[in-house]
Amino acid sequence: MMVVDTVAGLMKATEEARSDGRRVGLVPTMGALHPGHLSLLRRSVQDDDTVVATVFVNPLQFAAGEDLASYPRDLRRDLVLADEAGVDYLFVPTCEEMYSQPPLITIGVAALSQRLEGCYRPGHFEGVAMVIAKLFAMVGRCRAYFGEKDYQQLCLVRRLAADLSFPVEVVGCPTVRHPDGLALSSRNVRLSPTERVAAPVIHRALVAGRHAVEAGRCDPAVVSQVMADVMSGEPLADLEYAEAADPGDLRTPDRLAGEVRLLAAARIGAVRLIDNLAAVFGQPRADCEGRSHSQRRPHPEGQLCDGG
Ligand code: AMP
């Protein structure tokens, strides 16, 4: 694996790969790699000839007062994990390299940034759009892998690639979870032992919401209340939102029908966590291994594949 820390070096490496007829895969991350990230890397290693991963904690996507300073960082470990996963190029730019001058051009994200996460993290999606647009411009034609764990971000990135005509195929990858349902997240390391025990309540709330949708509850407010009720049973959880939305544009419809995305955010102590699940109105679902949820067994590596 080669570590690249300049934009020019990244452009040269990816251009050369393509001119050799190699298909390029891109996995953007903020580092502190965990098996959720590794699932994206493995997918690219499997499907592409040259795999580029990036580790960059993008200041533009953190609002004032958010956890930019305390965001987990462990570059030495990331280098080992990325190398072991089969990454060819790890792009680790400094802030000055990414933003050699304060950007004059900004990317507006319109309605998508005014819902769900956007309401709680002003400027977040504009910052995400900026850094991903820059990475797409640097890497050029590629497949780019993003986790469904950050579902609203995945929706945004799909629109970014389409609206700005980047020659990028965006691939969504299932959420990797701990056996108790907690979605893997770099921020989980900041949970105290008691908070770690409390944190799976977010997943339990989403599962309750999914059961309500599957059972034919068509009023989104009723489904939100079902999720909020589960969350309120955990004193360490402070709910920000739990909503049932259209999986395409994330609007809350008047009545639920067809495919639904359930999305939630909560603070567990000082740590803000997000998660989401797919549901189909009126249809109990089988999981990614073809069994119902109650029959699931942990994945061989100890995680569950979310499958939706
Ligand atoms: P981050 O480092 O948090 O910016 O995440 C980098 C990428 O990894 C994003 O596309 C995330 O959606 C994805 N990701 C983070 N956690 C998980 C997870 N538990 N399962 C699958 N993908 C994930």
Boltz pocket constraint, residues with backbone or C-beta under 6 A from the ligand:
constraints:
  - pocket:
      binder: B
      contacts: [[A, 28], [A, 29], [A, 30], [A, 31], [A, 35], [A, 36], [A, 37], [A, 39], [A, 40], [A, 145], [A, 146], [A, 147], [A, 148], [A, 149], [A, 150], [A, 173], [A, 174], [A, 175], [A, 176], [A, 177], [A, 183], [A, 184], [A, 185], [A, 186]]
      max_distance: 6.0
